[in-house]
Amino acid sequence: MEHVELFFKSIFIDNMVFATFLGMCSYLAVSKKVATAVGLGAAVIFVLAVTVPLNWLLDQYILQEGALAWLGPEYAEYDLSFLSFIMFIATIATMVQLVEIIVEKFSPSLYNSLGIFLPLIAVNCAILGGSLFMQSREIATLGLATTYGIGSGIGWFLAILAIAAIREKIRYSSVPPALRGLGITFIITGLMAIGFMSFGGMLTGGDEETKEEKTEMVSTNKTEEVKEVVKEDEEKIADNIKEIQK
């Protein structure tokens, strides 16, 4: 259940584009055609799905304070967290280079259409943001880190696919001259972000139930305490009456 919750939360509630506005440069530049957007979105999913769990392993077993304890007690006090950015970017750059080689080999047309934006995935803030969010949110296991990476990638993929489909339709629409191009794209992105905010209520139902359960437990405990106090008072009154009768 935890994996499912994190998966849908990373896609809809914590969407990289609509919640944190990361990766906007590629989102705006490569979203003119659906085919190009699908190719870049698939590449982003792959890179996030691989780099987030790899960086989780680096963070857990090398970078965190005391993470090197597995090498021996003399290494337990080392803290290499200051190397997080360098290590994360190195991992991302390696995976992006692998993706670039694969795309160039099997789909030269997509490689040419993506142009400079394919190697620029290495410095895409959405890719680095996925690893940094994983670190800051202290995701507990490798499986959850993988789920978060895949979910974040799918969320970015859905965002660029949606805006690409809309921009293709806009070409045949009557848009005021002042809003053509990036102007109408920014407006649509803002409206889509507002729409995605509605998914924030997906997890509130469980929270409300938890609050109600806690309230019921507190009220039950208070009722029991009151009953015990009343019982003690009744016993004291009965003892006083017996002493008066004597």
C-alpha positions in Angstrom: 0.0 0.0 0.0 2.9 2.3 0.8 4.3 1.8 -2.7 1.0 2.5 -4.4 0.5 5.7 -2.3 4.0 7.0 -3.1 3.5 6.1 -6.8 0.3 8.1 -7.3 1.5 10.9 -5.0 4.6 11.4 -7.1 2.6 11.4 -10.3 -0.3 13.7 -9.4 0.2 15.5 -6.1 4.0 16.1 -6.2 4.2 16.4 -10.0 7.6 17.7 -11.0 6.2 20.3 -13.5 2.9 21.3 -11.9 3.8 21.2 -8.2 7.5 22.3 -8.2 7.9 23.7 -11.8 11.1 21.7 -12.3 12.3 20.8 -15.8 10.5 23.7 -17.4 13.2 24.4 -20.1 12.8 21.1 -21.8 9.1 21.1 -21.0 8.6 24.3 -23.0 11.1 23.7 -25.8 10.4 20.1 -26.7 6.6 20.1 -26.4 5.7 21.4 -29.9 5.1 17.9 -31.3 3.6 14.8 -29.5 6.1 12.4 -31.1 9.1 14.4 -29.8 7.5 14.8 -26.4 6.9 11.1 -26.1 10.5 10.4 -26.9 11.9 12.8 -24.4 9.4 11.8 -21.7 10.3 8.1 -22.1 14.0 9.1 -21.7 13.2 11.1 -18.5 11.3 8.1 -17.1 14.3 5.8 -17.7 16.8 8.2 -16.3 14.8 8.9 -13.1 13.9 5.2 -12.7 17.6 4.3 -12.7 19.3 7.3 -11.1 17.0 7.7 -8.0 17.6 4.2 -6.7 21.3 4.4 -7.6 21.6 7.7 -5.7 19.7 6.2 -2.8 22.3 3.5 -2.5 25.1 6.1 -2.7 23.4 8.2 0.0 22.7 5.3 2.3 26.1 3.5 2.1 28.6 6.3 1.2 27.4 9.9 1.7 25.4 10.0 4.9 27.1 10.5 8.3 28.2 7.1 9.6 27.2 5.4 6.3 30.8 4.0 5.9 30.5 2.0 9.1 30.2 -1.1 6.9 33.9 -0.6 6.1 34.9 -0.8 9.7 34.4 1.1 13.0 37.2 3.5 12.2 35.1 4.9 9.3 31.9 5.3 11.2 32.5 9.0 12.0 33.0 10.0 8.4 30.4 12.4 6.8 30.6 12.7 3.0 27.2 14.5 2.6 29.0 17.5 1.1 29.7 15.3 -2.0 26.0 14.7 -2.6 25.6 17.1 -5.5 28.8 15.9 -7.3 28.0 12.2 -6.9 24.3 12.6 -7.9 25.2 14.6 -11.0 27.9 12.1 -12.0 25.4 9.3 -11.8 22.8 11.2 -13.8 25.4 12.2 -16.5 26.4 8.5 -16.9 22.8 7.4 -17.4 22.0 10.3 -19.8 25.1 9.3 -21.9 23.8 5.8 -22.0 20.3 7.0 -23.1 21.9 9.2 -25.8 23.8 6.3 -27.2 20.7 4.0 -27.3 18.5 6.7 -28.9 21.1 7.5 -31.5 21.5 3.8 -32.3 17.9 2.8 -32.6 16.0 6.0 -33.5 18.2 8.5 -35.4 15.1 10.6 -36.3 14.2 11.1 -32.7 17.8 11.8 -31.8 17.9 14.6 -34.4 14.5 16.0 -33.4 15.5 16.2 -29.7 18.8 17.9 -30.6 20.7 19.5 -27.7 17.9 18.8 -25.2 18.7 15.1 -25.0 22.2 15.6 -23.6 20.8 18.4 -21.5 18.8 15.9 -19.5 22.0 15.6 -17.4 21.4 19.2 -16.1 17.6 19.0 -16.1 16.6 20.2 -12.7 13.7 17.7 -12.6 16.2 14.8 -12.8 18.5 16.2 -10.0 15.4 17.2 -8.1 14.2 13.6 -8.0 17.3 12.5 -6.2 17.4 15.5 -3.9 13.7 15.1 -2.9 14.5 11.4 -2.3 17.3 12.4 0.0 15.4 15.2 1.8 12.2 13.1 2.3 14.3 10.3 3.8 12.8 7.5 1.7 13.3 4.4 3.7 14.0 1.5 1.2 15.4 0.9 -2.2 12.1 -0.3 -3.4 10.4 2.9 -2.4 13.1 4.9 -4.0 12.6 3.0 -7.3 8.8 3.6 -7.0 9.4 7.3 -6.4 11.8 7.6 -9.4 9.4 5.8 -11.8 6.4 7.8 -10.5 8.2 11.1 -10.8 9.3 10.3 -14.4 5.7 9.3 -15.4 4.4 12.5 -13.9 6.9 14.6 -16.0 6.0 12.5 -19.0 2.3 13.1 -18.6 2.9 16.8 -18.2 4.9 17.2 -21.4 2.6 14.9 -23.3 -0.5 16.9 -22.3 1.0 20.3 -23.2 2.3 18.9 -26.5 -1.1 17.6 -27.5 -2.7 20.9 -26.5 -0.1 23.0 -28.5 -0.7 20.9 -31.6 -4.4 21.8 -31.4 -3.7 25.4 -30.7 -2.0 25.7 -34.1 -5.5 25.5 -35.7 -7.1 27.8 -33.1 -7.7 31.5 -33.1 -5.3 32.7 -30.4 -4.8 36.5 -29.8 -1.5 37.6 -31.3 -0.2 38.8 -28.0 -0.6 35.3 -26.5 0.7 33.2 -29.3 3.8 31.1 -28.6 5.0 30.8 -25.0 2.4 33.2 -23.7 -0.6 30.8 -24.2 1.7 27.9 -23.2 2.4 29.5 -19.8 -1.3 30.2 -19.3 -2.3 26.6 -20.1 0.5 25.3 -17.8 -0.9 27.4 -14.9 -4.4 26.1 -15.5 -3.1 22.5 -15.7 -1.2 23.1 -12.4 -4.4 24.3 -10.8 -6.2 21.2 -12.1 -3.5 18.9 -10.6 -3.8 20.6 -7.3 -7.2 19.0 -7.0 -5.5 15.6 -6.7 -4.2 16.8 -3.3 -7.4 15.6 -1.8 -6.6 12.0 -2.8 -4.9 11.2 0.6 -6.9 13.5 2.9 -9.6 10.9 3.4 -7.3 8.6 5.2 -6.0 11.5 7.3 -9.5 12.5 8.3 -10.3 9.0 9.3 -7.2 8.8 11.4 -8.1 12.1 13.1 -11.5 10.9 13.9 -10.1 7.7 15.4 -7.7 9.6 17.5 -10.5 11.9 18.7 -12.7 8.9 19.6 -9.8 7.3 21.5 -9.2 10.5 23.5 -12.9 11.0 24.3 -13.1 7.3 25.4 -10.1 7.7 27.7 -11.5 10.9 29.2 -14.9 9.2 29.8 -13.1 6.3 31.6 -11.1 8.8 33.7 -14.3 10.6 34.7 -16.0 7.4 35.7 -13.0 6.4 37.9 -13.0 9.8 39.6 -16.8 9.6 40.2 -16.4 6.0 41.6 -13.6 7.2 44.0 -15.8 10.1 45.2 -18.8 7.8 45.8 -16.6 5.5 47.8 -15.3 8.4 49.9 -18.8 9.7 50.5 -20.0 6.2 51.6 -17.0 5.9 54.0 -17.9 9.3 55.5 -21.5 8.3 55.9 -20.5 5.2 57.8 -18.2 7.1 60.1 -21.0 9.6 60.9 -23.4 6.8 61.6 -20.9 5.3 64.0 
